[in-house]
């Protein structure tokens, strides 16, 4: 499983984790990444702070950030690059997903060709 954070994205996520409420159990906080049904294109990305990953989550260390990837979402997120854009017209996390055959204008949702990670035309 490959998920890549750009330097800017890792910096923003580290700052976000440092500023979030501390875990009372002393567990390590990370970012849980998943895909859910929704958005303008069919699937939308979700990122949440957690210190309690689900038992089947894949754990990936990117620099100083721990990523917990939802196992069911993993095929749709394979090879994704997460960047952070800080500009006048656009700002926030940007997802560059090689599995997406279409993305919406906001860049937060996507579609694959056959509604799976294969990215082939729907039959």
Secondary structure, DSSP 8 states (H G I E B T S, - for coil): --EEE-HHHHHHHHHHHHHS---TT----EEEEEEEEETTTEEEEEEEEESS--TT-EEEEETTEEEEE-TTTHHHHTTEEEEEEE-SS-EEEEEE-TT-SEE-TTSSEEE-TTSSTT-----
